[in-house]
Each structure stands twice: as structure tokens, then as C-alpha cells.
Amino acid sequence: MMRIVLAQVFGLLILVYSVIGHSAQVAANSSLVETEVITLLGSEARTLPKFELIDHHQKTFGKDRLRGKWNLMFFGFTNCPDVCPTTLSEMNSIVKQIPARVRDEVKVYFVSVDPERDKPELLAAYMSYFNPDFTAATADLDKLKILTSALGVSHKIRKKSEDDLAYTVDHSGYVVLIDPNVQYAGLFFSDRDSVEAVARDLSNLVTQNSDE
């Protein structure tokens, strides 16, 4: 009986160490990639906490959705007049520039920090303007804070009064990179002139880690 228990414990330890080792390997491999635009966190990459959002299909969206892929995540709101639509349009261009053989390994997410107005139905319509494969999500502000705090994303609703429905929202303008182990791995500021360079960075990251 004792031998069986010890064997089970030993097997569990092997599993735990293999998972930790793979996570460290992805971070190490990422840090070896020379990027043109994306700033990689390397050894400073950190695992995201558990979080729970609702996507534009009205399905629960948590960290498991991100596992196994390279994820681009941008925070904003649908009433944003310029930065949000411009960034989403540029991310659509980035995805199209990624070679077909690795394109499926990159996913794009838009997280609204304006849950009062940005309901799933509106987010679904908003995504249709950019790319049907993009996912939009949101949650109440308390749940959003779990994710935004982990990623260093700032946001603040600017209401002039309680019944002000034409308010704006201040928010960070960078795109977050989350690696296949659900670690905050890097960030970049998107602009029209960097589309091809970001696509090359992502292609190299995917290829480098798939070759290991």
C-alpha cells in the first residue's frame, strides 16, 4: 500500500515539475526572440490570476480560454471615438499579415471597460465591423479589476452626473501579449506603420516556441 501511495506522489510531482518546466521554457524561449515592436517581459512575465468575464456570445470567459495560444488583448469601449476602432482595425491588419501556417495560434480579444453600456449584444455588433474571429468581453467593474490590475491597465469612467449617458472613458492605449501559459508576456503600442513588424514578431514567437 505504501509503495502505491509513494508511486502516486512521485507521479504527481513529475507532472507538477513538467508543467512548471514547460512554463519556464516558453518564457525562456520568448526572451530569446528578437522583436522589432513588441516589448517582451522575459523573466518578468507573470501568470494571470483567475478571472471571469462574459464574451459577446454571452459565454463565460476565463483564463482557460487563453491557454495554448498567443493572445493579443486590448482594453477600451465601443463609444471610443478614435483609439479603439483604430487599434482594432490595425490588429485585423496584423492578423492578416501573419503567415497562414501560424495564424491560428494567435487570438485577439477586446475587453470593454464600460460594462454599463457595452452589453454582449452591442459588443457582438461592434466586433462585426473588424473581424468575426475576434472576441469581445466585459464584466462588472469589480471583476474587471482583477484582470486589469494584473496587466497594469488603467481605466476610469468620466461621468458629469449620475444620469450622464454620453460619458467618456479613460483607458490605457497599449495592446497586451499573453503567452500560451497564460502569462503576461509583453506589450506594444499599435500604429499603422508597425503592422508588418508586429506580424513578424508574432510569427517568430509562435515559430520559436513550436520548434522547441
N, C-alpha and C positions, 0 to 999 in steps of 0.2 A: 504493500500500500504506500509506504514511504517513498519507494522508488518511483511509483506512478506520479505522486504529488510533485516530487523533485523534477521529474521529466516535464510535467506540465508547466512548472515555474520556469524551468530553463527555456522551454519553447516560447513562453510569453516574453521572457527577457530578450530572446533573439528577435522576436517580432518588434518589440519596442525599439531596440537599438537599430534595427534595419530601417524603421520609419524615420527615426532621428537622423540616421546617417544619410538617407536619401534626401531629406530636407536640407541638411547641411551641404550636400553635394550640389543641389540645384542652386543654392546661394553662392557656393564657390564657383560653379560654372558660370553663373551670371556675371560675377565680378571679373571673370577673365575676358568677357566680351567687351571690345572697344566700341563705344556708342558715339554717335555724332550729335544726337539731340537729347536722348533720354538720359537723365541723371540717375545712375544706379546707386542704391544704398549699400550694396555689398554685404559686409559683415554686420552692418547696422540694420539689415532687413528684419522686420519683426512680424510675428504671426498675429493675424487679426483675431479679436475676441469673437465670441458667438454674438450674432445679431439677427434681427428678424425684420424684414421689410415685406411689402406686398407689391408684386410686379404688375405690369399693365394687363396681364391676363387674369389678375385677381388671385394669383397663386403665391404661397409663402416663398420668400426668397431669403435664404441664409447663406452662410459661408460655404456650405457643401456645394452650392451651385457653382462656385468659383474653382473648385478643386480640379486639378488635372489640365487646366487651360491657362494661357496668358491672358489676363483681363485688363482692359482699359476702363477706368471708371471716372466719370465727370459729374460734378455736383452743380445744380443750377435750378431753374424754374421755367415753366413754359411761357410765362409773360415776360421773360427776359428779352429786351429789345435787340441785343446785338451779340454779346459774348457767347451765349448758349447756342443759338442757331448757327453761328459761325463755327464754333468748335465742333458741333455735331456734324456739320457739313464737311469739315476738314477730316474728321475721323472716318467718315464714309469714304473720302478720297484715299485716306491712309490704307484702309482695309482693301480697297480695290487695287492698290499698288503692291500689296503683299502677294508673292507668288502663290498660285493655286495650291501647290503641294503642302503649304504650311498655313494657309488662310484659315482653315477650320480650327486651328489651335489658338486663335486669337478671338476673344469675345469682347463686345463693347456694351457698357452699361451707363445709363443716365439716371442719376438719383436726384429726385426733386427734394429741395429743402423748403418747399412751400406746400405742405400737405393739406392746408385748408382749402386751397383752390385746385391743386393738381391731383384729382381723383384718378383712379385707374383708367376710366373711360377716356378722360382727356389726355392722359399720358399715351394711351394706345393711338389716338388720333395724331398726337404730336410725333410719335416715332414713325408713323407712316410717311411723313414728309422727308425723312432722312434715309432709313434703311430698315426693312421689315425684320431683319435679323438682329437688330439692336434691341436690348431690353431696357425698359424704364421701370423704376420702382420708387416707392416712398414709404413713409411711416410717420407716426406722430413724432413730435419733436424730441420726446424723451428717448424713444427707440432710435431715432436718427443720431442722437448724440453719441451713442455707443460706437457707431461706425465712424462718424466724422471726427470724434476725438482721437480715435486710433490712427486716423490718417492725417491728422493735423489740419483738417479742413474747417475753415471758419465760415459762419453764415449768420445773418441777423435780419429779421423781418422789420421793415421800416414803415410802421403804420402811423398815420397822423391822428387817428382816432379809432375807437373800437369797431365802428361800422365802416371804416375805410376799406373798400374792396379794390381800390386802384393802387394799392401799396406796391413798393418795390422790395427787393430782397438783395442784400449784400452777400456775396459769396466768393470763395477762393476761385481763381481762374485757371488752375493747373489741372492736368489730367494725371490720375494716379495709375501706376502699374502694379498689379497684384500677380504674383507668380503662381505656378501650379500647386505649390504647397500652401496657398492662401496666406502668403507673406506680403507685406507692403514692401515692394522691391525697388520702386523708383518713381520718378515723376518727370513731367515735361510740360512746357507751355506750347500749345499748338498755334501754328500760324501757317498761312498758305504756302510760304516759301520753304517750310520744313517738312512738308508732306512726304516727299520721296525719301528723305533722310530717316524719318521716323519709321517708315515702312521697312527700310533696310535694317534699322536697329532691331525691330521686332522679328524680322526674318532670321537675323543672326542669333538672337536669343533663343528662338524656337529650335533652330538647327543645332546650335551648340549643345543644348540640353537633351535633345533627342538622340544625339550621337553618342552620349555617354552611357 
